[in-house]
Amino acid sequence: MHTKKIKKLEDADLIAIGRRVIEMEADGVRGLLEHLNENFVRAVNLIYDCSGRLIITGLGKSGAIGRKLAATFTSTGTAAYFLHAAEGLHGDLGIVHRGDVAICLSKSGNTDELSFFVPVFHKLQVPVIAITANMDSVLARNSDIVLNIGIREEACPHNLAPTSSTTAMLALGDALAIALLEKHNFSREDFAFLHPAGTLGKRLLFRVDDLMEVDHRVGKVSADAKMKQAVLEMAEKRGICVVLSPKEKIVGVITTGDLNRLLERTENFSEIPVTEVMNPEPKTVNSGTLAYTAYKMLEEYRIVALPVTNENRELVGIIHLHDLMQAGLAG
């Protein structure tokens, strides 16, 4: 029975190995700059003009990169689908239709499964973009556009495990995705729309109108009211009371902080006019404002709620810090 020899490595050796791998992969990515030419432009325009979907395929480690790239394209505004090269030969090719564009990933360019794919793509009139390191390969010779990753040596000491090549494929695919993002004028709001459950999505999609308290859940009194009425409103309506003019415009706000300061002066506050206690210049936020903007205001001014007003400064609701935090907008 063969006994495996254990190679003794010092800590410094491990660090040196790590640095060598990173340097080789970084050099591989940097080398892409020399190969970026008019074919890259053609590939971007071909995908941009595509009336169907972008089909990305590969096998093994290249397939893993393809799956990640399909997710990146899709999340940045280019509809993409990953087709496993092996599964495609057993029925999954049915997802490919005329009007699609295909990207085939293979360092060698001679992967058998992809060699079978290309004629099918052509029969369906699906243009093929090859990403490969072998410009003389079957894949390169039969593709419409070839993007050369130019990798000759892997970071693996045996030059076997896909490392530098897959990193270069990933970087080149990301470059295509971001170029398309720019060409589509894909905005932060568009990104948020496709990521509604993410932090960015919540910050760019939620408006104060989506989370504010309205109608009978808003504490409010008229400007001629006494503090007894305001305190009752505050007790029932989450600790804030808006003081309104006869025309429903905000003239002030009373918070628990204002009430505490009043109690430090006197316990007989029931008949005190609200106008003597309120803050006559309260912070407010306009209807339609991003909820995250309101959250940052509350954080900056260290307050727990903001009146929401329309363009006429009329009260339409109250936005509370707790509700913003529950919606995942904190941080």
VOTIGU-526260 format. One record per atom (N, C-alpha, C, O, CB): x, y, z. Coordinates in steps of 0.001 Angstrom, whole numbers, plus 500000, padded with zeros to 6 digits. Each point is the difference from the previous one (the first is absolute). Glycine has a CB too. Layout:
N
XYZ;...
This chain:
331
500850498798500000;499150501202500000;500883501249500000;500970500104500751;497187498655500486;501476502174497904;500788501223499889;499778500879501228;498866500295500378;500991499595497105;501243500517503124;499926500895501154;500275501427499547;501049500291499425;499682497854502134;498306502746498710;500141501397499586;500993500716500892;499894499962501226;497758500039497915;503308500649500236;500987500750500757;499417501349500426;499367500705499214;502502498145499529;498363501477502511;499521501283500526;501065501058499766;501150499846500410;497436498991501341;501013502241497583;500928501095499741;499934500988501151;498942500549500309;500803499162497195;501395500505503119;500036500923501127;500164501425499489;500929500313499256;500049497898502230;498104502631498930;500038501399499582;499961500911501222;499173499823500894;499690499585496935;502019501545502196;500005501002501058;498947501061499695;499494500089498881;502963499493501571;497225501216500560;499007501071499795;500404500919498858;499162500420499202;500255499481503226;501880500409497499;500492500891498949;499793499383498619;499736500707499028;501957500228502572;498430497726498323;499786499318498730;498554500148499538;499734500234498821;502079498138501762;497263501490500355;498579500111499662;499665501402499515;499236500176499051;500229498062502644;501119502767498973;499770501383499578;500568500218498608;499390500682499176;500672500094503216;501101498649497345;500620500142498682;499142499350498918;499867500538498901;502397499494502181;497157498812499229;499120499322499037;498780500862499703;499611500184498847;501168497570501986;498619502777500254;498836500861499824;500311501202499138;499214500369499127;499955498885503073;501980501359498043;500379501181499210;500239499642498545;499630500754499100;501382500256502937;499615497825497728;500271499581498623;498702499786499234;499880500409498845;502260498520501902;496888500429499899;498719499758499342;499308501313499670;499514500196498886;500274497624502326;500172503079499772;499332501292499782;500696500793498912;499345500622499164;499920499401503220;502081499958497624;500742500728498969;499739499430498611;499835500748499037;501920499787502652;498208498128498211;499761499377498693;498596500307499494;499811500288498818;501800497887501772;497411501763500300;498633500288499580;499836501479499665;499301500355499051;499870497757502376;501476502747499358;499935501444499708;500652500299498653;499495500816499228;500547499704503240;501091498812497251;500663500191498705;499098499529498863;499955500606498930;502293499108502168;497029499181499158;499089499485498982;498894500985499684;499674500224498834;500834497476501931;498915502888500268;498942500991499792;500569501243499329;499383500569499099;499376498562502912;502432501288498438;500622501184499396;500296499755498525;499923500918499184;501078499703503039;499335498150497442;500290499670498605;498794500127499085;500150500123498784;501593498359502045;497051501489499752;498790500175499184;499987501343499288;499404500137498932;499361498388502647;501894502466499013;500009501332499400;500586499968498595;499563500751499127;500642500252503152;500783498132497496;500627499916498689;499072499355498973;500131500240498799;502096499621502320;496843499326499356;499127499260499087;498642500664499812;499172499527499222;501991498402501472;498613503169500023;498714500680499878;500020500859498736;500734500985499923;498944499028502607;499520499610496488;500041500679498711;498598500144499423;499013499995500735;503290499102498863;497619501033499077;498704500217499360;499053498816500187;498784500157499894;502357501297498441;499407497365501942;499127498848500246;499181500190501282;498859499546500091;502796498972498721;498932502147502158;499265500296501238;498830500921499685;498888499792500486;503217499937500896;498149501287497804;498940500936499606;498907499263499234;498812500226500231;502856501662499674;498738497228499182;499021499231499226;499148499127500919;498791499871499808;502771500130498220;499089499399502976;499266499129500923;498985500800500809;498862499565500175;503127498908499960;498417502692500358;499082500844500766;498802500393499138;498855499901500443;503069500970500942;498335499573497389;498902500436499126;499101498845499592;498788500171499867;502667501659499297;499134496993500636;499202498832499632;499022499643501120;498826499725499749;503067499431498816;498608500853502676;499128499679501142;498964501102500204;498839499722500298;503034498984500791;498552502537498750;499093501139500191;498830499946499018;498867500319500361;503066501060500455;498346498215497942;498971499955498961;499194498709500016;499079499829499201;502361501636499433;498904497632502271;499334498702500078;498525500170500360;499669500708500951;502505498219499720;496948500430498576;498569500083500282;499547498912500973;498885500044500519;500774500942497213;501220498037502508;499673498911500926;500815500093501270;500122501066500602;499291497491497467;501142500316502330;500782499952501231;501451499667499699;500331499507498921;497630499799502353;502881500967499677;501399499620499921;500135498615500627;499672499813501172;501117502624498916;499695496590499134;500197498646500492;501484499810500267;500817500162499092;497165498965499627;502376500535502503;501403499807500369;500216498533500348;499254499425500794;500935502963500056;500831497013498552;500228498580500230;501477499699500185;500866500735499527;497101498750499135;502301499431502028;501360499550500252;499941498725500805;498930499589500450;501956502767499480;500255497018500251;500059498738500729;501065500097501080;500994500708499838;498234498009498126;500565500577503130;500985499994501087;500157501365500630;499014500680500280;502171497475498583;500063502249501361;500256501294500648;499547501150499118;499550501029500504;502393497973500710;498173500832497466;499493501039499095;498491500124500134;499448501095499891;502443498468498512;497444499312501833;498557500029500210;499639500747501270;499009500729500043;500798497114498741;501014501968502264;499753500729501252;500121501506499780;499209500774500539;501658497262500779;500116502377497894;500137501418499664;498806500464499178;499495501106500192;503011498685499861;497046499352499026;498849500350499171;498750500220500823;499219500910499724;501780497793498430;498810500465502857;498825500155500857;500043501331500726;498989500693500111;500877496825500172;501322502835500214;500135501288500694;499767501160499037;499328500967500357;502300497996501255;498910500958497187;499835501087499035;498546500161499594;499530501123499819;502783498468499352;496969499302500685;498574500096499659;499262500785501083;499125500812499698;500987496986499052;500242501958502508;499373500733501103;500361501485499942;499156500860500254;500912497057501159;501199502381498248;500435501398499916;499292500732498873;499502501110500193;502718498235500732;497732500038497895;499298500632498869;498536500254500360;499483501094499775;502074497763498593;497785500139502185;498577500126500310;499739501109501005;499030500745499868;500689496831499659;501144502537501479;499775500994501050;500355501406499565;499692500963500702;500745497275500954;500214501894497181;500378501330499520;499280500372498710;500449500875499261;501770498822501813;496654499629498659;499135500450498925;500079499244498692;499311500359499045;500893501769501998;500625496820498882;500078499178498788;499475498614500322;500634499259500751;501351502054498379;496876498326500319;499392498701500300;500923498875499550;500326499901498817;497370501094500950;502726498157501166;500951498930499700;499567498706500659;499308499996501017;502535501679498784;498581497231499596;499650498683500519;501236499116499886;500674500013498971;496869500251500371;502762498968501703;501130499072499940;499529498644499518;499054499431500543;502101501798501312;499506498258497128;499698498686499444;501173499073500294;501094500193499470;497452500817498700;501229497987502673;501058499044500327;500352499219498740;499116499463499333;500092500352503079;502080500120497259;500417499398498732;499612498533499895;499631499539498920;502249502067501014;498195497656501164;499639498583499959;498479499824499937;499493499212499201;502596500233502092;497193501291499552;498539499881500001;499396500469498677;498946499522499581;501063500813502898;500678500610496870;499494500504498736;499904498928498934;499139500067499123;501824502116501456;499923496819499492;499992498921499018;498910498979500268;499804499073499214;502623501262500496;496869499830501389;498952499045500369;498662500709500228;499240499646500901;502506498867500135;497985502483498140;498682500616500025;499953501471500328;499088500701499562;500138497130501060;501767502669500163;499922501399500425;500279500996498878;499777501199500168;500910498044502075;499801500270496611;500181500893498854;498676500596499539;499972500956499225;502013497700500082;496923500768501178;498686500517499642;499742501415500470;499056500640499539;500158497060500542;501618502808500838;499803501378500458;500525501018498990;499690501188500089;500471498003502265;500634500338496688;500620500914499041;499049500248498833;499446499062499426;502854500121501230;497517502095499001;499096500354498904;500647501036499085;500919500723500385;497097498778501081;501473500538497324;500461501026499071;499801501376500623;498960500284500594;500491498238497429;501552502318501832;499966501317500626;500895500078501220;500323501092500467;497371499185498698;502715498557501361;500932499973501125;501429500237499512;500277499971498801;498199498447502439;502415501814499710;501445500053499748;500658499072501008;499600499962501163;500313502444497943;501098496841500453;500676499054500888;501429500433500294;500705500491499119;497865497681499974;501850501641502161;501396500141500394;500479498619500439;499417499391500897;500286503064499813;501359497056498655;500567498693500346;501350500213500668;500872500672499451;497921498205498619;501376500550503112;501223500149500787;500809498705499962;499503498939500378;499355502744501121;502374498411498049;500882498827500002;501428500457499799;500305500631498988;497859497895500111;502721501171501842;501394500392499843;500607499341498767;500630500669499181;499569499624503303;499610498397497385;500594499266498880;499260500246498695;500589499942498921;500170498328502684;497935502008498504;499188500173498801;499703498706499279;499426500010498911;501546502216500875;499411496666500807;499783498696499366;499132499085500859;500019498782499825;502185501457499036;497038500342502063;499088499206500824;498967499330499108;499315500670499228;501024500882502735;499547497126498138;499117499244499103;498572500517500019;499376500188498956;502061497829501401;498051502213500865;498595500407500110;499743501314499255;498976500149499333;500882498684502893;501062502105497889;499818501279499310;500145499842498494;499373500727499228;501486500461502793;499969497862497565;500146499741498573;498689499511499393;499696500285498841;502722499177501524;496800499792500439;498681499570499543;499015501165499988;499108500062499154;501348497646501748;499715503218500050;499056501111500138;500013500942498801;498949500379499484;501346499460502967;500912500535497111;500141501077499029;499183499772498727;499332500932499552;502935499464501363;497752498404498477;499155499795498805;498515500180500289;499252500495499157;502466497935499984;497853501160502072;498586500180500359;499680501488500111;498960500449499516;501031497336501711;500896502983499406;499803501442500105;499882500619498606;499118500820499744;502162499214502436;499606499565496941;499975500571498645;498729499620499257;499447500814499260;503045499103500687;497037498845500245;498768499576499348;498824500841500475;499074500270499235;501835497406500557;499129502739501474;498949500850500558;500246501481499712;499244500865500441;500405497432501349;501422501978497460;500396501387499685;500287500793501280;499640501170500128;498961498745497772;502057499410503034;500427500624501251;501495500300499892;500803499068499939;497394499708501408;502198502501498628;501423500341499911;500763499501501232;499467499972501109;499948502051497507;501843497584501162;500812499435501081;501198500901500280;500754500364499098;498520497305500263;500880502679501914;501180500720500490;500835498998500784;499518499426500977;499251502828499132;502464497530499482;500887499080500713;500917500788500923;500552501028499608;499362497331498475;500245501160503138;501016500531500912;500966498853500266;499652499033500679;498744502680500408;502814498394498380;500942498892500017;501433500520500009;500251501176499740;498088497383499046;502595500542501517;501421500340499922;500647499398498765;501183500228499747;498900499898502737;499151499107496742;500542499291498843;499322500497498729;498881499601499678;501610498372501746;500201502897497869;499419500603498797;499971499039498815;499374500294498982;501431501909501825;499867496646499316;500003498998498938;499070498832500308;500046498972499325;502291501683500143;496831499501501537;499134498898500439;498774499862499105;499694500873499188;501093499477503159;498524498524497829;498747499760499287;498988501097500330;499311500510499116;501128497002500913;499480502842501253;499047501024500425;500317501342499356;499106500674499489;500582498119502678;501591501597497858;500380501294499444;499741500068498501;499525501015499489;502199499200502293;498591498701497520;499840500003498534;498532500052499574;499692500442498893;502436498264500932;496974500850501038;498593499903499615;499100501018500694;498775499907499911;501623497699499686;500198503359501088;499219501021500688;499941501280499172;500860500243499153;499793498765503062;498342501791498034;499838501260499275;500952501072500523;500530500802499230;497076498614500352;502603500591501730;500913500947500637;500845499221501002;499471499173500742;498904502784498957;502917498297500329;500888499312500942;500670501033500897;500610500956499521;499791497157498829;499476501681502950;500674500846500993;501103499168500631;499740498971500623;498152502401499839;503323499079499372;501182499252500418;500398500389501421;500298501163500270;500475498694497337;499232499163503303;500445500310501370;501514499930500107;500567500498500973;497277498607499932;502835500280498105;501461500038499918;500744499277501101;501193500243500181;498499501865498708;499652497011501857;500658499305501098;500731498764499485;499400499149499343;498849501695502252;503035499059498699;500778498839499614;500381499133501196;500249498803499858;500611502502498216;499181499311503105;500450499258501175;499050500257501170;499659501141500314;502743498999498895;497185498765501423;499147500096501182;500856500269501232;501207499762499994;497107498676498962;501048502060502099;500717500232501262;500306498693500717;500827499963500910;498052502257499289;500456496716499391;500268498673500541;501429499596499641;500392500162498844;497153499200500975;503256500115501126;501399499650499705;500134498935498923;501058499882499383;499494500705502950;498400498636497428;500024498978498956;499387500507498696;499911499267499014;499963498980502759;499703503023498239;499345500604498843;498766499200499576;499723499829498813;502494501076500442;497048498609501755;498832499174499721;498699500625500512;499066500202499224;502419497806500880;498447502302501204;498753500522500575;499676501365499405;500834500903500055;499596497831502081;498375501437497296;499609501306499450;500005501065501092;499205499939500938;499393498915497313;502276502093501626;500137501077500989;500127501341499290;499072500808500015;502030497607501613;500045501818497752;500179501260499262;498987500129498875;499493501091499738;502940498874500820;497269498915498769;499082500054498854;498581500345500431;499334500810499356;502087497511499468;498112501066502263;498632500281500440;499887501409500576;498965500651499857;500699496906500609;501403502916500189;499981501377500505;499916500987498835;499271500990500064;502074498310501960;499410500417496911;499962500879498822;498628499953499329;499491501030499558;502978498615500102;496930499163500261;498651499887499430;499004500830500797;499156500699499439;501388497000499728;499572502209502145;499100500747500876;500148501503499778;499009500722499889;501117497429501803;501132502312498245;500234501439499823;499497500472498648;499412501077499898;502580498776501600;498235499350497459;499557500388498665;498472499996499917;499405500885499386;502720498173499637;497250499949501592;498535499969500022;499421501170500758;499002500587499580;501088496953500275;500534502806501269;499551501173500753;500147501273499168;499144500883500046;501502497976502096;500449501226497095;500207501175499144;498874500120498971;499511501099499735;502985498698500579;497100499081499114;498872500019499059;498725500465500692;499267500835499472;501794497304499218;498679501313502500;498771500328500729;499942501480500350;498955500634499855;500998497045501070;501156502868499531;499995501406500414;499948500930498788;499383501064500060;501914498318502003;499348500221496837;499890500804498776;498543500045499527;499519501038499544;502851498340499811;496947499501500757;498577499965499628;499159500811500970;499060500685499596;501272497059499388;500009502176502305;499295500812500993;500073501480499622;498999500715500036;501522497578501753;500682502149497850;500182501404499610;499227500307498712;499365501049499890;502913498964501207;497777499081497945;499339500234498711;498479500041500168;499315500738499292;502598498125499526;497560500341502123;498561500015500292;499605501186500892;498815500223500246;501169497277499538;501016503263500700;499743501071500970;499259499449501212;499037500592500488;500891501103497649;500542497169502327;499388499287501128;500353500727501293;501171500076500371;498953497706498390;498872502751501924;500219500885501144;499984499251501334;499704498807500057;499258503030498626;501364498891502383;499902499445501350;498560499585500294;499761498993500667;502170502446500089;497120499339498746;498594499679500222;499615498714499271;499227499193500515;500264503253499754;501057497372498522;499745498765499255;500571498802500753;499370498947500100;500668502333497727;501166498910502696;500637498922500770;499160499659501222;499785498828500307;502485501914498901;497261500279501481;499180499784501187;498707499278499665;499530499165500773;501454502879500234;498440498278497840;498755499348499585;500187498493499841;499091499220500285;500218502891498558;501880497484500700;500288498578499823;500512499342501282;500166498782500053;500339501692497559;499742500335503418;500482499481501289;499138500558501135;500531500601500933;501833499211498155;496328499999500846;499112500661500976;500220499569501439;499689500752500923;498670499418497277;502180498614502008;500191499526501370;501364500387500555;500254499834501193;498215498272498311;502401502403499646;501324500392500463;499983501364500659;499026500746499905;501969497888498287;500108501676502483;500094501288500692;499859501156499027;499258500947500263;502209498008501460;499246500976497139;499907501086499028;498581500122499462;499485501106499833;502919498547499552;496963499198500344;498631500031499490;499063500693500952;499181500823499592;501262497089499187;499676501758502493;499131500629500997;500246501506500072;499063500787500132;500913497070501177;501297502532498602;500327501420500130;499541500812498799;499703501188500130;502245498173501259;497992500015497452;499643500739498800;498550499824499577;499507500752499159;502829499014500149;496976499253501262;498615499756499608;498979500535501001;498976500559499605;501829497436499206;499473501836502492;499045500439501008;499947501524500071;501032500669500059;499384497223501239;498374502639498696;499771501427500243;499355500149501370;499472499038500557;500275501452496954;500300500716503023;499390500212501314;498515499657499959;499432499553500997;502253502247499508;497692498410498346;498569499705499857;499699498515500201;498892499638500396;500917502289498028;501183497208501303;499794498558500137;499997499555501458;499443498951500324;501635500740497456;499536501094503101;500207499554501380;499373500911501053;499996499648501179;502095499326498037;497389502163500402;499520500969500984;498630499616500561;499231499269499378;502070502502499436;498423498752502391;498677499895500608;499105501088499398;500457501116499752;500520497929502415;497772500635497603;499087500977499399;498667500021500754;499714499149500843;501385500506496905;498111501347501910;498607500125500473;499906499950501535;500664500772500692;498564498157497164;499949500164502663;499723499984501440;501192499535500832;499973500095501227;497650499479498223;503426499921499890;501182499549500741;501013501121500217;501060499782500587;498592497946498461;500019503459500481;500886501154500151;499515500871501154;498839500406500039;501710499546497493;500350500330503404;499662500877501117;500003501451499556;500998500497499478;499976497850502128;497901502335498604;499936501402499576;498940500752500799;498991499435500423;501767499910497268;499501501944502503;499044500881500678;500012501339499283;500920500308499242;499417498524503000;498631501958498008;499949501335499411;500858500953500821;500346499712501146;497337499849497952;502654501567500306;500889500961500660;499391500620501250;500737500541500824;500244499931496963;497680499469502388;499363500571501187;499765498944501087;499305500270500980;499603501443497549;501663497088501308;499794498915500968;500867500193501232;500967500762499983;498469497687498143;500203500847502951;500775500005501241;500861498734500055;499802499057499234;498396502299501960;502760498654499735;500936498904500101;499332498679500410;500488498924499652;501256502751500921;497122498408500178;499323498763500381;499628499198498755;500198498785499963;498915502322502123;500354499556496905;499603499331498769;501230499462499244;499974498906499437;497996502599500425;503097499294500146;501216499583499295;500614498756500635;500455499097499297;499955503285500057;499602497575501983;500567498836500707;499197498735499691;500574498926499820;500254502591502020;497848498612498097;499171498845499653;500325499502498590;500083498796499756;498096502063501759;502002500075497579;500363499624498629;501359499298499975;500176499001499302;498492502946499810;502287498579501650;501330499415500028;499983498598500593;500733499120499548;500227503167500647;498217497509500803;499915498694500654;499422498951499062;500397498836500030;499331502306502173;499335499284496967;499330499060499096;500690499873498646;499797499013499293;498084501540501852;502942500449498482;500540500070498633;501527500006499969;500597500726499204;497352500511500128;502677497978501510;501434499722499929;500894501203500294;501041500167499364;498395498105498993;500165502565502599;500935500957500582;500294501258499241;500983500672500313;499946497419500666;498276502271498037;500204501258499295;498645500589499645;499073499277499634;503149499931499450;497670502109501027;498746500677499696;500296501224499136;500824500841500361;498131498342501809;500371500908496693;500193501114499079;498940501057500290;498822499686500172;502165498783498050;499446502774501830;499091501115500237;499671500640498648;500891500374499238;500066500035503105;497728499708497379;499564500442498676;499239501323500055;499314500302500977;500575497309498327;500247503167499628;499224501228499846;498599499628499509;499779498851499619;502323502515499881;496954499567500499;498654499699499477;500013499488498555;499058499335499569;500060502421501957;501960498558497719;500101499537498625;500827498721499876;500476499654498918;499298502710500344;500388496941501868;500695498705500032;501487500110499677;500622499012499610;497240499923499739;502705502239500806;501435500146499808;500712499822501343;499450500320501054;500174501241496977;501591497929501915;500759499732501224;500544501308500566;500675500762499307;499939496933499854;499078502546502108;500552501183500667;500966499605501119;500694500849500561;497205500417498886;502139497445500871;500906499553501047;499855498510500278;499090499348499489;500811502928501502;501007497193499823;499986498587500380;500345499890501478;500866500715500505;499788498564497149;498653499812503033;500300499712501404;500467498557500088;499319499096499515;498967502597501321;502866498085499778;500551498652500164;500079499656501480;499738500837500864;501583499396496998;499041498526502412;500161499588501403;501103500809500679;499949500240501206;499269497441498205;501785502741499804;501061500840500568;499453501336500471;500379500488501064;501278498402497439;497448501707500706;499371501265500394;499160499804501260;499993500847500893;499971499904496698;499333498127502466;499157499705501166;500850499808501254;499641500487501072;498655498448497418;502806500374501385;500883499789501156;500542501318500520;500062500214501211;500557497539497899;499770503126499990;500507501308500432;498899500812500673;500268500749500939;501409499219497190;497084499890501397;498877500695500627;499764499481501416;499747500785500914;499216499568496825;501117498340502445;499769499402501319;501078500387501008;499759500001501207;499097498099497666;502321502225500631;501063500462500897;499661501375500564;500491500376501065;501202498295497632;497456502090500582;499628501331500456;498730499984500843;499888500737500979;501198500199496993;497971498231501648;498717499992500701;499271498684499778;500153499354498964;499703503132500796;499346497129501233;499166498814499850;498580500380499567;499216499140499600;502167499685502148;498301502435498335;498670500479499619;500045500555498575;500033501211499779;499417499319502643;500549498544496629;500190500405498615;498725499893499148;499995500402498836;502365498869501401;496566500188500343;498811499668499199;499460501165499191;499607499824498847;499848498501502858;500522502871498887;499380501151499330;500998500894499289;499639501064499498;498599498859502208;503001499655498251;501003500801499283;499765499881498496;499829498886499504;501855500777502366;498301501426497401;499794499945498538;501140499219499323;501164500112500385;497606502112499698;500874497009498930;501018499207499311;501033500890499314;501151499603499819;497161498583499839;501272503010499967;500917500907499317;501144500453500892;501028500460499504;497080500289499095;501721499124502734;501063500388500928;501019498889500201;501082500234500540;497307501271500596;501272497299498435;500870498833500225;500622499484498700;501112499472500004;497472499920501965;500710500761496948;500424499394498722;501296500606499474;500389501109500366;497219498449499110;503039499684499662;501131500513499218;499413500646498744;499441499294499161;502187498908501729;498483503110498959;499343500680498876;500744499819498661;499486500389498951;499643501276502700;502067497752498386;500767499781498775;500454498541499928;501197499712500023;499572502702499987;498280496685499904;500350498581500016;500617499536498678;499777500601498949;498374499031502682;502625499292498446;500503499367498796;498845499241499350;499233499316500678;503124500494500289;497531500317497721;498960499276499261;500635499383498759;501135500318499645;497039501246501206;501087497559498500;500473499381498766;498850500003498997;498841499817500374;502837498723500885;498644501666497485;498968500078498969;499502498626499581;500764499035499974;500263503079499237;497710497805500465;499438498781499425;500769499648498728;500338500883499212;497371499640501760;502565498184498829;500753499573498829;501490499884500233;500722499475499152;497547501581499504;502207499434502496;501425499906500328;500383498551500248;499203499223500524;500752503089500463;501277497322498633;500486498663500303;499959499763501504;500388500865500785;501080499174497170;498062498786502439;499924499667501423;501389500026500632;500148500359501169;497813498232498396;503049501029499668;501363499998500554;500463501421500304;500736500215500963;499784497688497755;499059503064500477;500328501398500278;499389500428501327;500637500696500791;499479499792496743;498638499088502704;499351500315501280;500746499336501153;500178500600501061;497597499608497776;502660498551500951;500754499300501048;501273500771500351;500319500155501178;498762497636498020;501646502690499799;501231500743500260;499710501319500706;500804500444500821;500236498497497166;497837501689501715;499617501221500711;499740499712501478;500483500718500875;498529500197497002;500227498039502390;499704499629501386;501275499682500757;500148500357501169;497626498761498123;503142500210500035;501275499641500624;500833501248500273;500600500138501066;499353497635497764;500075503137500194;500803501213500148;499491500891501124;500788500524500787;499734499362496789;498153500287502500;499433500920500986;499607499298501307;499507500630500935;499672500769497169;501048497294501939;499733499206501210;498557500155500474;499729500259501172;502670499994499477;496702499581498411;498571500030500308;499377498687499525;500619499254499241;499302503292500562;498868497179500639;499412498679499737;498856500031498988;499497498948499606;501148500426502695;498939501821497275;498890500060499040;500040501329499247;500516501005500489;498075497491500987;500841501470497311;499936501199499173;498605500137499393;499451499026499485;503020500796500011;496959501370500560;498765500236499249;500301499960498502;501039500487499554;498019500918502340;500030498014497343;500125499954498536;498990500986499431;498821499967500353;501949497584499647;499696503323499122;499132501059499478;499918499928498478;500856499411499339;499739502047502622;498349499158497500;499897500137498549;500616501327499578;500598500704500813;497306497875499143;501944501760498751;500633501209499492;499436501276500628;500626501056499910;499783497730497966;498419501130502757;499399501165500651;500283500045501497;499406500787500737;498818499173497534;502706499171502168;500377499881501412;498827499507500859;499945500264501201;501729501582498468;497423497458499717;498894499383500734;500416498613500456;500699499285499283;497603502030499388;501266498309502524;500374498713500581;499335498848499246;498790500012499775;501492501092502467;500527497893497367;499438498798499360;500334498729500765;499413498950499739;500764502199498068;500770498933503149;500339498809500772;501166500235500938;500538501104500088;498616497517498050;501229500314502566;501148500022500916;500873498786499685;499504498877499914;499158502329501915;502628499025498001;500936498894499777;500816499790501278;500590500941500530;499535499558496964;499903498254502994;500654499682501273;501304499249499778;500102499170499096;497662500754502014;503227500370499715;501295499341499936;499861498485500116;500647499260499258;500404502784501723;498126497498499927;499835498566500220;499504499299498735;500450498899499681;499074501551502739;499562500177496868;499462499388498776;501066499947498911;500062499036499237;497639501800501349;503132500188499340;501083500008499018;501020498908500302;500517499344499096;499150503117500576;500608497359501604;500958498955500374;499422498622499738;500711499099499556;500264502410502181;497742498323498534;499365498709499732;499979499678498509;500013498831499617;498586501481502425;501370500714497121;500015499799498557;501397499690499477;500170499770498803;497885501765501021;502953498455501056;501357499636499607;500799501151499431;500935499779499230;498220497974500343;500491503492500795;500686501159499430;501128500515500878;500692500944499617;497194499648499263;502313498821502269;501043500469500903;501369499618499452;500133499039499242;498298500762502723;502564500950498420;501367499668499626;500542500919498927;501146499847499577;498388497812501027;
